[in-house]
């Protein structure tokens, strides 16, 4: 028996489970997997898995850590009911079963960057960072982050903006951004489409570090309310309600670059693989976003969040005045970094207009 912490953080004694025992639970009616040395019974989840049951069954009865981490935030499995946690794997680093080897092999072929990253001290400018990133990241990751609408005319943010799915760049993803923002004394705005859970990102920094949360409204409004309630309980300081991307932009490089695996956000649940139009991460992950948002929706958003509301994406003086009339606490001039509409005016050019 081992004394440790359950997924709920409650001290408990759980058995040590050997690989031989784990390997026996390898069917659709009795399916266990190990992730980060913890063994879980996922039998009841097989039919609900967004990627289909075959993905899970290939890893049934094995240590699926490597395969799991390439698709999900490491802590997302901790959201399973605590009774599904069966114990601790005796050899957490082993990946010995044939099914696990097959599962991992399918993930490994196209996701790892092939170019070595130079020492940080040799990177002297923003342009240097761009060159390094273009070589070090996978083609798909580089296409997603570098592409903008059509002619690729865009502008850099002045703080840690809510860019989605940071684990595409580095395994620590938004956790690293969280630590960096705390170290530098700046604000991080967490994306609705972050690759880690909101709790994980916020607890990666000292408790005194403030965070904003960028919000896309889900067409299933209850899901948005649940996210806002969670953000409120975790201490988010403000909600950046995004109105500058009701529809995704035509990001041609993102559509062309092949996508090897399904990518899923740990917060919004938005996911991307490919369809007949291409493999655009930005477009496919935005399918859940509600395009019917109106000024009247501000009341229930404010009630669910309980924190100041910042309207992100205001572009005209008339809308700024309307925001004041509807009690918005602040506005953020934004054209979504040029990633939604090609050729539109730079946000700062709207300053001083009335």
C-alpha positions in Angstrom: 0.0 0.0 0.0 1.2 3.6 -0.6 0.2 6.7 1.3 -0.2 9.6 -1.1 -2.7 12.2 -2.3 -5.8 11.3 -4.3 -6.7 13.5 -7.4 -8.9 15.5 -5.0 -5.9 16.2 -2.8 -7.2 14.1 0.1 -4.7 11.9 1.9 -5.5 8.2 1.1 -3.9 4.8 0.9 -4.0 3.2 -2.5 -2.4 0.0 -3.6 0.7 -0.4 -5.7 -0.3 -1.9 -9.0 2.2 -3.9 -11.0 2.4 -3.8 -14.8 1.3 -7.4 -14.9 -1.9 -6.5 -13.1 -2.4 -3.4 -15.2 -2.0 -5.4 -18.4 -5.0 -7.7 -17.5 -7.4 -4.7 -17.6 -7.2 -4.4 -21.4 -10.7 -4.7 -22.8 -13.7 -2.5 -23.6 -15.5 -3.9 -20.6 -12.5 -3.5 -18.2 -10.1 -0.8 -19.3 -7.4 0.6 -17.1 -4.5 2.9 -18.1 -1.6 4.5 -16.3 -0.8 8.2 -16.6 2.0 9.8 -14.7 2.3 6.7 -12.4 -1.4 6.8 -11.5 -3.7 4.1 -12.6 -7.3 4.9 -13.7 -10.3 2.9 -14.6 -11.6 4.6 -17.8 -14.1 1.9 -18.8 -17.1 4.2 -18.5 -15.4 6.9 -20.5 -14.6 4.8 -23.6 -17.9 5.5 -25.4 -17.7 9.2 -24.6 -14.1 9.8 -25.8 -14.2 12.6 -28.5 -11.5 10.7 -30.5 -13.5 7.5 -30.5 -13.1 4.3 -28.5 -10.3 2.8 -30.6 -7.8 5.4 -29.4 -8.3 4.4 -25.8 -8.5 0.7 -26.5 -5.1 0.7 -28.2 -3.6 1.9 -24.9 -5.8 -0.3 -22.7 -3.9 -2.1 -19.9 -0.7 -0.1 -20.4 1.3 2.9 -19.3 -0.2 5.5 -21.7 1.6 8.6 -20.3 3.6 9.5 -23.4 0.6 9.1 -25.7 -1.7 11.0 -23.3 0.6 14.0 -22.9 0.9 14.6 -26.6 -2.9 15.2 -26.8 -4.0 16.4 -23.4 -2.9 18.6 -20.5 -1.3 16.2 -18.0 -3.7 17.1 -15.3 -7.0 16.8 -17.3 -7.4 13.1 -16.3 -7.5 14.3 -12.6 -11.0 15.5 -13.3 -12.3 11.9 -13.4 -14.4 10.8 -10.4 -12.1 9.9 -7.5 -13.4 6.4 -7.4 -11.8 5.8 -10.9 -8.4 6.3 -9.4 -7.2 2.7 -8.7 -3.7 3.1 -7.3 0.0 3.8 -8.2 1.9 2.1 -11.0 5.0 0.2 -9.7 7.1 1.2 -12.7 5.8 4.6 -13.8 8.5 5.1 -16.5 7.9 1.8 -18.3 6.0 1.7 -21.6 6.2 -2.0 -22.2 3.0 -3.4 -23.6 2.5 -3.8 -27.4 -0.6 -1.6 -27.3 1.1 1.2 -25.6 4.1 1.0 -28.0 1.7 1.2 -30.9 -0.2 4.1 -29.4 3.0 6.1 -28.7 4.4 5.3 -32.1 1.4 6.9 -33.9 1.9 10.1 -31.9 5.7 10.5 -32.3 6.2 10.7 -36.0 5.3 14.3 -36.8 5.1 16.2 -33.5 8.7 16.7 -32.3 10.7 19.7 -33.6 13.7 18.6 -35.6 16.0 21.6 -35.1 18.1 22.3 -32.0 17.2 25.6 -30.2 20.3 27.8 -29.8 21.4 29.2 -26.4 19.1 32.0 -25.2 21.9 34.5 -24.9 22.5 34.2 -28.7 19.0 35.4 -29.4 19.3 39.2 -29.4 16.0 40.5 -30.9 12.4 39.8 -31.7 13.4 39.1 -35.2 16.0 36.5 -33.9 13.2 34.8 -31.9 11.1 34.6 -35.1 13.9 32.9 -37.1 14.6 30.4 -34.3 10.9 29.6 -33.8 10.4 29.0 -37.6 13.1 26.4 -37.5 12.6 24.8 -34.1 8.8 24.4 -34.0 6.9 21.8 -36.0 5.6 23.1 -39.3 2.0 23.0 -38.0 2.8 24.8 -34.8 4.7 27.5 -36.6 1.9 27.9 -39.2 -0.7 28.3 -36.4 1.2 31.0 -34.4 2.8 32.9 -37.3 -0.2 33.1 -39.6 -2.6 36.0 -39.8 -5.5 36.7 -42.1 -4.5 36.4 -45.8 -1.5 38.9 -46.3 -0.1 38.3 -42.8 -0.1 41.9 -41.7 -0.2 42.0 -37.9 1.2 43.6 -34.8 2.8 42.3 -31.6 1.1 42.5 -28.2 2.5 44.5 -25.3 1.8 41.9 -22.6 1.3 38.2 -22.4 -1.7 38.0 -24.7 -4.1 35.0 -24.7 -2.6 32.9 -27.4 -4.1 29.4 -27.5 -2.6 25.9 -27.0 0.9 26.9 -25.7 1.9 23.3 -25.3 2.3 23.2 -29.0 5.5 25.2 -28.5 6.8 23.7 -25.2 5.6 20.9 -22.8 5.2 23.5 -20.0 3.0 25.7 -22.2 0.9 28.2 -20.2 2.6 27.0 -17.0 5.9 28.5 -18.2 4.1 31.7 -19.2 2.5 31.9 -15.8 5.9 31.6 -14.1 7.5 34.1 -16.5 4.7 36.7 -15.9 5.2 36.4 -12.1 9.0 36.8 -12.5 8.7 39.9 -14.6 5.8 41.5 -12.8 3.5 41.6 -15.8 0.0 40.3 -16.4 -0.9 37.1 -18.3 -4.3 36.9 -19.9 -5.2 33.2 -20.0 -6.8 31.9 -23.2 -10.2 30.1 -23.3 -8.3 27.7 -25.5 -5.4 27.1 -23.2 -3.8 23.6 -23.2 -3.7 23.4 -19.4 -6.6 23.8 -16.9 -7.2 27.2 -15.4 -6.3 25.9 -11.9 -3.0 24.5 -13.1 -2.0 27.7 -14.8 -2.8 29.9 -11.9 -1.2 27.7 -9.3 2.1 27.6 -11.3 2.7 31.2 -10.1 2.7 32.6 -6.5 -0.7 33.2 -5.0 -0.2 37.0 -5.2 0.1 36.9 -9.0 -3.0 38.4 -10.8 -4.5 36.9 -13.9 -7.0 37.9 -16.5 -9.1 35.4 -18.4 -10.0 35.8 -22.1 -13.5 34.5 -22.8 -15.1 33.1 -25.9 -18.8 32.6 -25.4 -19.8 28.9 -26.0 -23.0 28.4 -28.1 -23.9 26.1 -25.2 -24.3 28.9 -22.7 -24.3 26.7 -19.6 -20.7 25.6 -20.4 -19.7 29.3 -20.3 -21.4 29.8 -17.0 -19.5 26.8 -15.5 -16.2 28.2 -16.8 -17.0 31.7 -15.3 -18.0 30.2 -12.0 -14.7 28.3 -11.9 -12.7 31.4 -12.8 -14.4 33.3 -10.1 -13.6 30.7 -7.4 -10.0 30.6 -8.5 -9.6 34.4 -8.2 -9.4 35.7 -11.7 -9.3 39.5 -11.6 -11.1 40.4 -14.8 -12.8 38.8 -17.8 -11.7 39.8 -21.3 -14.9 39.2 -23.3 -13.7 38.7 -26.9 -15.9 40.3 -29.6 -13.3 40.8 -32.3 -13.5 37.2 -33.7 -17.1 36.2 -34.3 -15.9 34.1 -37.2 -12.4 32.8 -37.7 -10.1 34.4 -40.3 -8.8 32.8 -43.5 -5.4 31.7 -42.2 -4.1 30.0 -45.3 -0.8 28.7 -43.8 -2.6 27.2 -40.9 -5.1 25.4 -43.2 -2.3 24.0 -45.5 0.0 22.7 -42.7 -0.9 19.1 -42.0 -2.1 18.2 -38.5 -1.0 14.8 -37.2 -3.2 14.5 -34.1 -6.3 16.0 -32.5 -5.6 19.0 -30.3 -8.0 19.8 -27.5 -8.2 22.7 -25.0 -8.3 21.8 -21.3 -10.6 24.8 -20.6 -13.0 25.3 -23.4 -13.0 21.7 -24.7 -12.6 23.1 -28.3 -10.7 20.7 -30.5 -9.1 20.5 -33.9 -8.1 17.8 -36.3 -9.0 18.3 -40.0 -11.9 18.4 -42.3 -12.6 18.9 -46.0 -11.6 22.6 -45.8 -8.1 21.9 -44.4 -6.4 21.6 -41.0 -6.8 25.2 -39.6 -6.4 25.1 -35.8 -7.8 28.5 -35.5 -10.9 27.7 -37.5 -11.6 24.3 -36.2 -11.1 25.2 -32.5 -13.5 28.1 -32.9 -16.5 26.0 -33.9 -18.0 26.2 -30.4 -18.0 30.0 -30.3 -21.4 31.7 -30.2 -21.8 34.2 -33.1 -25.1 35.6 -31.8 -23.6 37.6 -28.9 -25.4 40.9 -28.2 -25.1 43.8 -25.7 -27.8 42.2 -23.6 -25.6 39.2 -22.9 -23.4 41.3 -20.7 -25.8 41.0 -17.7 -25.6 37.3 -17.3 -21.9 37.2 -18.0 -21.3 39.8 -15.3 -23.5 37.9 -12.9 -21.7 34.6 -13.5 -18.2 36.0 -13.3 -18.6 38.5 -10.4 -15.5 40.4 -11.6 -14.9 43.5 -13.9 -15.7 42.9 -17.6 -13.3 44.2 -20.3 -14.7 44.2 -23.8 -11.9 43.0 -26.1 -12.2 44.0 -29.7 -13.8 47.4 -29.7 -12.9 49.3 -32.9 -15.2 52.3 -33.0 -16.0 55.3 -30.8 -19.7 54.4 -31.1 -19.1 51.0 -29.6 -16.9 52.4 -26.9 -19.8 54.7 -25.9 -22.2 51.8 -26.0 -19.9 49.8 -23.7 -20.1 52.6 -21.2 -23.8 52.7 -21.4 -24.0 48.9 -20.7 -21.7 49.2 -17.7 -18.5 47.7 -19.1 -15.6 48.3 -16.8 -13.0 48.8 -19.6 -12.4 48.3 -23.3 -9.4 46.8 -25.1 -8.7 48.1 -28.6 -8.1 45.0 -30.8 -8.3 43.6 -34.3 -7.4 40.1 -33.0 -3.8 40.6 -34.1 -4.8 40.8 -37.7 -5.8 37.1 -37.6 -9.5 37.5 -38.3 -9.8 40.2 -41.0 -7.1 41.1 -43.6 -6.3 44.7 -44.2 -8.3 46.2 -41.3 -7.1 49.2 -39.5 -4.5 48.9 -36.7 -6.2 49.1 -33.3 -4.1 52.0 -32.0 -5.2 54.1 -35.1 -8.6 54.4 -33.5 -7.3 56.3 -30.5 -8.4 60.0 -30.5 -11.4 59.4 -32.7 -14.8 60.4 -31.4 
